[in-house]
Amino acid sequence: MELINEKFLNEDLRLEANMAGWQQLYWNNQLVSARNASAETPDNILHEFELQSPEGVVHCKLNLQLKWNPLKLDYQITANEQDVQAGSRSSDDLALSTPEQAMPVRRQFSLMSLASLGLKLMKSAKAVKVLLVGATFGAYSWLFSIPFALLLIFCLVVHEYGHIRAMKYFGMKTKGIYLIPFVGGAAVGENNLNTRWQNVVISIMGPVFGTALSIIALLLYYITGMPIFAGVAGINALLNLFNLLPILPLDGGHILKAITFSMHSIAGLMLCICGILLGIVISYSFGLALLWFLLFIGSFEILLEWRHRQHSSLLPLDLYGQVFSAVWYLAIMGILLGIIFLLASSGDPALSLPLEMLKS
């Protein structure tokens, strides 16, 4: 995460760090000081470095007083033993900022990285958006029908727009929405994240916007009696419920990972496991075979990575953030399931389709 980003001697001074003790200090995008990860992370940390200026060599120091839980950072910068500037940052400050530069990460080749590279290359042309919309419309029209294709694209755009609005709330630059045939959509941002709270909000706002659309459509159905509104409510609820499944890279996977990786004790991990098991029991009790199976697989994948959470570049959620995120997540899932069950109770076989898909 980016702890400091200040102007120092007319250039940017940035400090990247994680909770494992790893720190790298950059001046004018040049690495000037580093600290490796270690078992001990002292509260007081000193970075000493030298910079070349027109007046000669400047001997600089960055003194940090850092506490992680909750985050509290005080720092002082000196040049040739003279105090130049000082400041402080809290978890709230970090949650409302995004790093300007990507933290250097060692990447391994994979099909996902290759696909990501392809997407980045495609993003360079605005015309690609139009081509992807056309391809998506054509694919869904071929599979289903033209009205259903238009309906599905509308639901996807509303969902992805929720992600875009959340990114802009945190001051992130965005490149817009990309529709991908047979896959769905992607809201693309340019900035990295600083905190897991940002990850939760950006991930969940897509389903939040989708849930709002389903509620509005359901109300319009009861007011007008027009089946098209019931179709929007049901299909959109199923689409957003699927996105909340705890499987990466779906929204639910990011949310559950943010909560799980913010826990610092075995008790917290066991509480998370109990919550997952409760979800499986509830899904099994209602006969939602697809839901409980994917819930189990996705949760198991995330829990396997839990041991490496300290090496993340994202500031973890505090206890309040963990509880609030979990309640928010479960509330949205509950509303979407309620809409699907409510439509199925009407007795219309067409409106029971989303529930039958969950049971299959």
Secondary structure, 3 states (H helix, E strand, C coil): CEEEEEEECCEEEEEEECCCCCEEEEECCEEEEEECCCCCCCCEEEEEEEEEECCEEEEEEEEEEEECCCCEEEEEEEECCEEEEEEEEEHHHHHCCCCCCCCCCCCCCCHHHHHHHHHHHHCCCCHHHHHHHHHHHHHHHHHCCHHHHHHHHHHHHHHHHHHHHHHHHCCCCEEEEEEECCCEEEEEECCCCCEHHHHHHHHHHHHHHHHHHHHHHHHHHHHHCCHHHHHHHHHHHHHHHHHCCCCCCCHHHHHHHHHHCCCCCHHHHHHHHHHHHHHHHHHHHCCCHHHHHHHHHHHHHHHHCHHHHHHCCCECCCHHHHHHHHHHHHHHHHHHHHHHHHHHCCCCCCCCHHHHHHHC
